[in-house]
Amino acid sequence: MESMREGVCSSQARRAGEFFSKLTASSLEDFSAMEYPRSYAANVVLFRERDPVSALFVIHEGAVRLSINSIHGRRLSLRIAKKGEIIGLSSSLSGAPYDMTAETQNSSKIAIIDRREFQQFLTRHPDAYLAVSEELGRQMAIACSQLRTLGLSSSAPQKLARLLLEWSDNGQAMQSESRLHLSLTHEEIGSFIGSSRETVTRTLTNLKNRRLVALRGCTMTILNRAALENYAHT
């Protein structure tokens, strides 16, 4: 009994993500028993938009880029899902085809859980429905934030400034500065705001010249958050 309790505690301690923090000990233990993480290289497509739903995916390590495509093949990146997140959740619940494409951003370790197995898990643990509903609400809020960035900004520089501010919320705060790891190319950054690589390069150069941000390798430092917020809304 003691070893089982220690196993549950260690399982809870290692789990990242809001969804898992809301599960009871027994639900978390049962969920973890369904997971068999596999290693993936970068740029591996886990599922494509409009594919029939078969499973949901739990990110143990690494990051996954979520995107949608127009009928003309233009790609719009929605966000980067990270450790502790579940992707494909809404489709797994509804049975509708996947509504986006998921592709590994870098080397990742991801667990695949069959949709029917997940439904059986919910039958065994009705208490988990609250965690599921809150996770869906969180993902909806993120989607609304993305729409706000794209729809309420009148120019590409504004969109990029809003995007950097959003990403910095998850970065490392240092008094008035914020640091974030920026391993994306300028073209990939442009896919988040519907702009070209040239526009992103030009805007970042402008932000650096204004001393609003600084770049060193893959690390970006927001030097003056208040000024960058003003720039995003002018």
N, C-alpha and C positions, 0 to 999 in steps of 0.2 A: 504493500500500500504506500509506504513511504517513497519507494523508488518511482512509483507512478505519479505521486504528487510532485516529486522533484522534476519529473519529465514534463509535466504540464507547465510548471513554473518556468522551466528553461525555455519551453516552446513559446510561452507568452512573452518572455523577456526578449527573444530574438525576433519577434514579429514586428515589422514596421507596417505602417498604414493605419488609417483611421478605422477601416472596416474591422480589422482584427482586434483592435482595442475595445470594440463594443461587443465582442462575442463572449459568452460565458466560458468557463474553463473546459467544461465537457464539450461544448460546441467547437471550441478552438482545437481541442485534441482530436475530435472526429474529423474536422476539416483538414488538419495537418496530415492525417492518415491517408487522405485521398491524393495527396500531392507527391509527385515524383519529378522533381526538377530536372530539366535537361539543359545542356549548354548549347548556345547558339552563337554563331559568328555575327559580325555586324552586317547590316543590310539584308537580313533574312526576313521574308514576308511570312508572318504568322497566319494572317487571313486577309482576304481582299474584300473591299466593298461589294456588296450584293452576293457574296458567297453564301450558300446555305449554312446556317448556324449549326455547329457540332459540339462546341466546347467553349469554356471561358479560360482565361489565362491569368496566372498570378506571377508577378515579377518578383523574383527573389534577389536578383542582382542585375545591374545594368539599367538600360532605358529603352523605351519603345516609342517611336514616333507614330502618331495617329494623324491620318490625313483623309481627305475626300477629293474626288476628281470630278471635273465637269464633263459633259458629253463630248467636248472637244479635246479632252485629255489634259486640261490644265489642272495642276495639283495645288491644293491649299492645305497646308499643314495646320492642324488644330492645336496640338500641344504635345509635349514630351511626357509620357507616363513613366514613373520611376519606381524604385523599390517599394514593395508593400502595396502596390495598386493592383486592382483587378480590371481587366479589359475584356470586352465582349459580354459584360454582365446583362445589359438591357436586352440584347438579342437572345441570350440564353434563357431569360425569363419569358420573353414574348414568343419566341420561336420564329421571329422575323429574320430575314437575312441580315448579315452584318452591315451596319450603316456607315462603316469607315474601313480604311485599310490600316493594318498594324504591321510595322516593320522595325526590326531591332536597330537602334541607333548605334550601338557598340556591342562588344562581346557581352552576352547576357546569360543569366540562368533563369529559366522560366518553367513553371509547372502548368501542365495542361489538364484540365478537369472536364471530363465528359459531361455534357449538358444533363443527361438523364441521371447521372450519378449526383450531380449538384442538386437536382430536384428531389432526389431521394434524401439527400442531406437535409434539405429544408423540411421535408416531411418528418424526419426524426427530431429536428430541432426547430419547432415553430418560433421559439424566441429569437432565432436568427433573422426572421423577417424584418424586425425593426432595424437591425444593422444593415440589411440589404436596402431597405427603403431610404435610410439616411445616406448610404453610399450613392444611390441613384440621384438623390437630391444634391449631393455634393458635386457629382459629375454634371448635373444640369446647371448648377451655378457657374462652373468653369466654362461650360459652353456659352452661357449668357455673357460672361466676361469677354470671351473671344469675339462674340458678335458686337459687343460694345466697342472693342478696339477697332474692329473693321468698319462698323457701320456709323459710328459717331465721330470718327476722326476724318477731317476733310482732306488731309494730305498724307502722302506716304511718310514724310518725316514725323508727323504727329503719331501715326500708327506705330512707327518704329520706337519712338520715345515711350509710348504707352506699353509696348511689348517689353521693353527693357525694364521698365518700372515694375511690371507684373512679375517678370522673372526674378528681379532683385528681391522681391518679397520672400522668395525661397532661398535666397543667397545668404552670405555671411555679413551680418550687420556689424559695423565698427563705428560707433558714435554717429557722426553725420554722414558717413560713407557706407556704401554697400558693395560687396564683391560677389560676382557670379562667374561660374565656369561657362565659357562660351566656346564650345568645340565645333559649332556649326560653321559651314562655309557661308559666305555672303549670299550665295544663291539659295541656300537652304533657309537662311533667315528671311529672305525675301518671300519664300513660300508661305510664311506665317502671316504676312500682311498683304499678299497679292501684288508684290512689287518685284522689279528686276534686280539683278545683282548690282548693276551700275548705280541704281538709286540707293541701295543699302550702303554701298561703299562711299558714295558721295555724302550721304547723311551722317555716317559714322565719322568721316573726316571733319565735317562741320561741327559735330558734337565735341570732338577732341579739340578742335581749334577754339571753341568757346569754353574749354576747360570744364565741360560738364561731365565728361567721362574720360577714362584713361585705359589704354589697352596694353597688356604685357603678356605676350604669348596667347594662351587661351583664357586668361583672366581679365575680366573687365571690372573696373572700379567706377562706380557712380560717385563722382567727387562732390556734386552739389545736387541732392535729391530735390530740394525745393525748386531750384532753377530748372531742373529737367522736367518737373511736373508742370511748371509754368510754360515751358517750351511745348509740352504735349498738348496744351489747351489753347495755345495762341493761334 
